[in-house]
Amino acid sequence: MMSFSFPTILCVLTIEFFCFSVLGWIMEVTLKYIQFHRFINRGFLIGPYCPIYGFGTVGVTVLVGGLFIRHGTVGEIFLVGMIICGALEYFTSWYMEKLFHARWWDYSTKPMNLNGRIWIGNLLLFGLASVLIVDGVAPFFFRVFGGMNAFWLHVFAIAIVALLLADGCASHFLMNLVKREIDSQEGDNTEEISLQVHALLRNRNMLMRRITQAYPNLQARPKSMIRQLKHARKQVSQARKELKHALDQVAKGALPSHNEAIQTASNRLHACRNQLRELQRRLVIRRDEDFELLKRTPPVESEKDKPAAQNR
């Protein structure tokens, strides 16, 4: 790439980030339109952009695009793209689940997935897209925007940052409201609570309804259930230690091989494992990816249509 000053590089990368966030949103919306035959505003943020695509694009451009270090080979770009974008998707899934008490997408039914957060199909597409971006799109961006008047370049970049910060704050506020709804629900499994949350959000304002439309496969994980899961894992760990201690005592000759303590510890470990498996089962919606809660939460009817809908 051509040589640019650091402020110019930063501004162009900001514009590139925004453009690819918008393109990612368009792709997501298009795929959902094909699937459901109606518009669905995808993504965490309210506006028409999905930042995960922007972050991935900027990441590969900086690392292997020749801005600060040498330009990567096709193989290096492909590999770096897979790693960066896969890590971003995994971290985003983990972060949103921990922060807002729900899993917003799940690839558990896909082949070669990692904890249901990423899977090989997306990783390969990320790698291919990275090659196209670094070798074709990024140089074009720097030719076009790098030659702009510095004042307007900075204005555009600052406006983008201000817009995304404002949207991010508003979206976090809305998602915290969703988290409250999740934590307030009564139910003993993820599917039941997820359906309750979807039903509640359908009757809220437009921005709240958007969330349930954007994430039809939302799997609610209330704080109470997560607390039970953590406790069950601790119980399994403790029971395993007790059994190991009893077996060590047998090995040292301090206890007979058929000591009652061994049997007790073994039975307790078995019971704790069963309890943990049951909790894990309740925290997962075991269906294929066409579970699609969206099909069970149609658009909210107008007031004049509600009586007719109730009579059907």
ABEGO torsion letter per residue (X at the ends): XBBBBAAAAAAAAAAAAAAAAAAAAAAAAAAAAAAAGBBBBBEABABBBBAAAAAAAAAAAAAAAGAABBBBBAAAAAAAAAAAAAAAAAAAAAAAAAAAGBBABBAAABBGBBGGABBAAAAAAAAAAAAAAAAAAAAAAAAAAAABBAAAAAAAAAAAAAAAAAAAAAAAAAAAAAAAAAAABBEABAAAAAAAAAAAAAABBAAAAAAAAABAABBBBBAAAAAAAAAAAAAAAAAAAAAAAAAAAAAAGABBAABAAAAAAAAAAAAAAAAAAAAAAAABBBBBAAAGAAAABBBBBBAAAAAAAAAX
